[in-house]
Amino acid sequence: MSEKPILEIKNLYKWFGENHVLTDFSLDLHKGESIAVLGKSGSGKSVLIKCVIGLMQPDKGSINVFDLNVPDLNDQELDKIRVRIGFLFQSNALYDSMTVRENLEFPLRRHWLDTKKQSVDELVMEALENVGLKETVDMMPSELSGGMRKRISIARTLILKPDIILYDEPTTGLDPITGKEISRLMVDVQKKYNTSSLIISHDLNCVNIAADKVVMLIEGRNYAEGTLEELKKIDDKKVKQFFE
């Protein structure tokens, strides 16, 4: 692609003492593109996503989002770009004491967005409609199944209409059928809003359905990248272990 990436990670390093988690890791994500980062447990996937969102400071390298280098930003500047970056937590992170409606209203009120053109209630119902769960608006999270809670989490991420969505293990803890439903929903969201997605996952079914391209995080770096089918053809033990 010739256009400038919406997210550009260059030569990223992160270490904890002697443990070098990220070593010269690079990745380009373009507008409307979906990239999955595939890696074993402990390979640095979660560290990578925390660096992108500014929750963790890398030791070296740059993370350029919307022409801003994330490691250089202060807290106020980080808050501004986080409005444009949706983050789907692995645990869903719904507030148990709040209804579905209140959970979805929370990010709108936290970021003090101008909602005069469209009321808060309209935004809530639009987000729920996008995930097929309008009827849950006044329910509590405890009344929902795991798959429904994941959909509500996606709705809460969508309500700010982000340019980029970061998915942290979106299908973990779900049965295979529900996992596929969530993966297809991620594709629908991407197409409808032309969002860019960075998916952290070890679930090959999710990666196969939702990702345009796959990056293999091995030994702290971008070891190989391409479509899933292209990666399956690589004759390298470290790559082949993911498909055995």
N, C-alpha and C positions, 0 to 999 in steps of 0.2 A: 504493500500500500504506500502511496506517495504522500498522503496527508500526514500531518504531524500527529504523533500519538497523543491521546488524551491523558494517558498515564505512561510515564517513561522511567523505568528503574535502571540505573546504570552503576555497575561495579560496586554492588552493595556488600558490605561486610558487617557481620555482627558476631561477637564472641562473648562468652561468659567464662572468664578465666582462661583455662587451657582448651575449653570446648569451643571450637570455631564452627558456629551454626550456619552462618551464611558466608560464602567465600566467593567474592567477585560475581555475584548473581546479577543478571540483567534480564529485562523483559520489557516489551512494548505492547501496550493495549490501545487499540484504535476505537474511534466512535462506532457504536453499534456492534462491536465485536465481543465475543465471549471466549475467555481463555481459562482453562482449568490448570491448576498447579497440582501435579500428582506426586506424592511422595510417601514414604513409609512413616510410621509413627516416630516422632523425635527427629524428623529430617529438617525441621525448621519452617514448616508451612505456617504455623500459627505465629511464629516470630515475624515472618515476612509480612503477614497481613496487619500485625500490630504496628510495624514500622510504617506501612503505607498510610494508616489512619492517624499516625502520630502518637500512638499510645506507648511506643518504645522508640528510643533514639538509636539509629545505627552507628557503628563505629567509623565507617567510611562509606563513601558513595553518595549518590543523589537519587531522590524520588521526586520527579517533576510531575505535578498534577495541576492542570489549568494554568500552566506557565509559572508555577510557584514550586520552590524546592521545600518539601515538607520538613526536613530536619532543621531548616533555618527559621521556621515560623514560630511566633510566640503563641500563647494560649488563645488570645483573641482572634488571631489570624487563622489558627487551626479550627476554631469554632465556625468561622465563616465558610471554610471549604468543606467541613463535615456536613453542612446543610446540603451540599451537592453530592455527597458520598453516602449512600445507604449501606448500613452494616448489619447483616443478618447473623446474629449470634448462634453458635452451635446449640446453646441451651434454650433458645427462643427468647429468654430474658423478658418475658411478660410479667407484669406486676400482678401478683395473685389477688391483691386486695382491691383491684380495679376491674370494672367491667371491660368488655371488649371495646366499647365506645371510648371509655376513659383512657385505655391503653393507646388507642389510636390518636386521641386528642393530645396526649402528652407531648410528642415531639413538636406539634404545631405551636403549643403554648410555650415550650422551652425555647424555641428559636424565634419567637415573636414575629412570625411571618405575617405579611400583609394578606389577610384572608378576606378583604372586603369584596373582591370580585367574586369570590366563591365562599360561601359560608362554611364554617367548621363542620357543620352537620353534613353538608353536601360533599365535602372532601372525605369525611369518614365513610359515608355510604358508597361513594365512588370507589374508594380503596377496597371496601369489602366486596363490592360487585366484581372487581377485578380478580378476586380470589374465590368467587362463588359462595360467599358466606354472609350475605346480607342479613339472614335470619338470626345470626349469632350476636347482633349488635349489643343487646342488653344482657348477654350471658357472662358468667364468670369463667376465667381460664380453667378452673377445676372441673367445669362441666363439659369441656371439650376433649376430643381424642387427641393423640399425639400429632396426627396429620393435620387436624384442624388448627391446633396451636401453631404449627409451622406455617400454615397459610395465613393466620392472623399476624404472625411475625413479618411475613412478606408484605402484607397489607400495610403494616405500620411503617415498614421501610419505604414503601411506594408513596405514602401520603405526602412526603416532601418532594416527590417527583425528582429524584436524584439523577445525575448524569452517569454516575458509576454505582454499581451495587457490588459489594464484597460479600461473598457467601462463604461462611466458615463451616465446613462439613454439613451442608444443608440436609442430607438424608440420614445422618447418624441417628440411630435409635428407632428408625422407622422400618416397618416390614417392607419387603421388596415391591409389592404393588403400590403402597402409599409413596414409597421412595420414587417410583417412576412417575406417579401423578405430580409430585412436587417438582421433579426435573422438567416435566412438560410445562408446568406452570411457569417455571423460570424462563423457558423459551418463549412462551406467550407474552410475558412481561417485557422481555427484550425486544420482541418484534413490535409490540404496541407502542412502546415509549422510546425505541431506538437507544436503549441504555447500553452501556458497556458493562460487562460482567467479569469479575475475577473470582473464580470458584476454587476454593481450597477443598480438596477431597481425596479420598482413597477408594471411592465407590466407582468402579468402572462403568456400571449401568448409568449412573448420573452423568459422568463425564461423556459417555457415548451420546446421550440424548441432548445434553445442554451446552456442550462446548464446541466451538468452531475449531479451536486449536488447543493442543495440550503441551504443557511445559513440564519436563521431568526434573524435579528437584532432588538431585543426588549429589552427595558429598558437598552440600552447601551451594552448589551452582546450578545454572541452567544447563543440565547435562545433555539434554536432547529436546527438540521441539518439533511439532508437526501435527497432522491429524492423527487420530487414534490408529487408523489403518496404516498410516506411514510408519508410526512408531512400532507397530507389531512386526514390521518387516526388518527391523534393525537387528543385526546379528551381534548382540552385545549382552553378556550375562547380566549386567546391572540393569539393562532395559527389559530383557526377556523375563526377569523374575516377577514383573508386574502382571504378566499375562499367563503365567503357568498355573 
